């Protein structure tokens, strides 16, 4: 059984003032705004400005994933359907993983909560989710070499969102440079997985 991981090693310090992850996820007033479903856009290529604008206005996993798929289709001419997304508690050095041959992506819920607490804007938060999903989507398409995937994530992000977009910066330097996480919980429990319902139909918010 083989897994592909999106891993990084954030600088970790005190956990004394870290707010409850449950409070973060239950606060529906964070980053509120209208969501533009990318499926409603006119068929054809999205230019950088349009895709960046669409990403800014997404507020659920499914809408962001639709943009990921369109960016990959436009860049590589490849796509797949039937993927499922799970949220679960993983070591903080692992952003997400995909089991080779499966149809599942598992995103680190604890790390997502930290990003929600640290992001300075909805653009940065959506850029983080875009980068995670893009990386694991490429693995699901059969790109297993980590170095090749990181290079593709950068090239696709730059080509679809522009060189100055936070997602492109995260692809080049890692998310922790742009999303400094100063405090973390002091536990490393693994598990508590939940499925994101209708992942490919854009109906579950990541902030509930």
C-alpha positions in Angstrom: 0.0 0.0 0.0 1.6 3.3 -1.1 0.7 6.8 0.0 1.8 10.1 -1.4 2.1 13.0 1.0 2.2 16.8 0.8 4.5 17.4 3.7 6.2 20.5 5.1 7.7 21.3 8.5 6.4 24.5 10.0 8.2 26.3 12.8 6.4 25.3 15.9 6.3 27.2 19.2 4.1 27.7 22.2 0.5 26.4 22.2 -0.7 28.5 25.2 -3.0 30.8 23.3 -4.2 28.6 20.5 -8.0 29.0 20.0 -10.2 26.0 20.0 -10.4 24.3 16.5 -14.1 23.7 17.1 -14.6 27.4 17.6 -12.8 28.2 14.3 -14.8 25.7 12.3 -18.2 26.6 13.9 -17.7 30.4 13.4 -19.6 30.8 10.1 -19.0 34.5 10.1 -15.3 34.1 9.1 -14.7 35.0 5.5 -18.4 35.3 4.6 -19.2 36.3 1.1 -21.0 35.2 -2.1 -19.6 32.1 -3.8 -19.3 31.9 -7.5 -19.6 28.4 -8.8 -17.0 28.0 -11.5 -19.4 25.6 -13.4 -21.6 28.6 -14.1 -18.9 30.4 -16.1 -19.0 30.3 -19.9 -17.2 27.2 -21.3 -13.7 27.7 -22.5 -10.4 28.8 -21.0 -10.3 30.9 -17.9 -7.7 33.6 -18.0 -5.6 34.3 -14.9 -7.7 37.3 -13.8 -10.9 35.3 -14.1 -9.6 32.2 -12.3 -8.1 34.3 -9.5 -11.3 36.2 -9.1 -13.3 33.0 -9.0 -11.0 31.5 -6.4 -11.3 34.6 -4.2 -15.1 34.1 -4.1 -15.2 30.4 -3.4 -16.1 29.3 0.1 -16.3 25.6 -0.1 -14.0 22.7 -1.0 -16.0 21.7 -4.1 -15.9 25.0 -5.8 -12.1 25.3 -5.3 -11.7 21.7 -6.5 -13.6 22.5 -9.7 -11.1 25.3 -10.3 -8.2 22.9 -9.6 -9.6 20.5 -12.2 -10.1 23.2 -14.8 -6.5 24.5 -14.3 -5.1 21.0 -14.6 -7.2 20.2 -17.7 -6.1 23.4 -19.3 -2.4 22.8 -18.5 -2.0 19.1 -19.0 -5.2 18.0 -20.8 -5.9 15.4 -18.1 -8.8 14.9 -15.7 -10.6 12.4 -13.6 -13.8 12.2 -11.7 -15.1 10.3 -8.6 -12.6 11.6 -6.0 -13.6 12.0 -2.4 -12.2 14.3 0.2 -11.8 13.4 3.9 -10.8 15.7 6.8 -8.8 14.1 9.6 -6.2 14.7 12.2 -2.7 14.1 11.0 0.8 15.0 12.1 1.5 18.6 11.6 4.3 17.8 9.1 1.7 16.3 6.7 -0.6 18.7 4.8 -2.6 15.9 3.1 -2.1 12.5 1.5 -3.5 10.3 -1.3 -3.4 6.5 -1.3 -2.2 5.4 -4.7 -4.9 3.6 -6.5 -7.7 5.0 -4.3 -10.2 7.7 -5.0 -9.6 9.5 -1.7 -7.7 12.6 -0.6 -7.2 13.2 3.1 -6.6 16.7 4.3 -5.1 17.5 7.7 -7.9 19.1 9.7 -5.7 20.3 12.5 -3.4 22.2 10.0 -6.5 23.6 8.2 -7.7 25.0 11.5 -4.2 26.6 12.1 -4.3 28.1 8.6 -7.8 29.5 9.3 -6.5 31.2 12.4 -3.4 32.5 10.7 -4.6 33.6 7.2 -4.8 37.3 6.7 -7.5 37.1 4.0 -9.9 34.8 2.2 -7.4 34.9 -0.7 -4.7 33.3 1.4 -7.0 30.7 2.9 -8.4 29.7 -0.5 -4.9 29.7 -2.0 -3.8 27.2 0.7 -6.8 24.9 -0.1 -6.2 25.2 -3.8 -2.5 24.3 -3.4 -3.3 21.2 -1.2 -6.0 19.9 -3.6 -3.9 20.6 -6.7 -1.0 18.7 -5.2 -3.0 15.6 -4.3 -5.1 15.8 -7.5 -1.9 15.4 -9.5 -0.9 12.4 -7.4 -4.3 10.9 -8.2 -3.7 11.4 -11.9 -0.6 9.2 -11.6 2.2 11.7 -10.9 4.0 10.0 -8.1 7.4 11.7 -8.1 7.3 14.3 -5.4 9.7 16.6 -7.1 7.8 16.5 -10.4 4.5 17.2 -8.6 5.9 20.2 -6.7 7.2 21.6 -10.0 3.9 21.0 -11.7 2.0 22.7 -8.8 4.2 25.8 -9.3 3.8 25.8 -13.0 0.1 25.3 -13.0 -0.5 27.9 -10.2 1.7 30.5 -12.1 0.0 29.7 -15.4 -3.5 29.8 -14.1 -3.4 32.4 -11.3 -0.3 34.5 -12.1 3.2 34.9 -10.6 2.1 37.1 -7.8 -0.8 35.1 -6.5 -0.5 33.6 -3.0 -1.0 30.1 -4.3 2.0 30.5 -6.6 4.1 31.8 -3.8 3.1 28.9 -1.6 3.9 26.4 -4.4 7.4 28.0 -4.6 8.3 28.6 -1.0 5.8 26.5 1.0 2.7 27.8 2.8 4.4 28.5 6.1 6.4 31.4 4.7 3.2 33.2 3.8 1.0 31.8 6.7 3.2 32.0 9.8 1.9 29.7 12.4 3.1 30.8 15.8 1.1 28.6 18.1 0.0 25.0 17.8 -1.9 22.5 20.0 0.4 20.1 21.9 -1.2 16.9 20.9 -0.5 14.6 17.9 -3.6 12.5 17.8 -4.3 10.8 14.4 -7.7 9.9 13.2 -11.2 11.3 13.5 -11.8 11.2 9.8 -15.0 12.7 8.2 -16.0 12.7 4.6 -16.7 16.0 2.8 -20.1 15.2 1.3 -20.6 15.8 -2.4 -17.1 17.0 -2.8 -17.3 17.3 -6.6 -20.7 19.0 -6.4 -19.6 22.0 -4.4 -21.9 22.0 -1.4 -19.9 21.7 1.8 -18.3 24.7 3.4 -14.9 24.4 5.0 -15.9 26.9 7.6 -19.2 25.8 9.3 
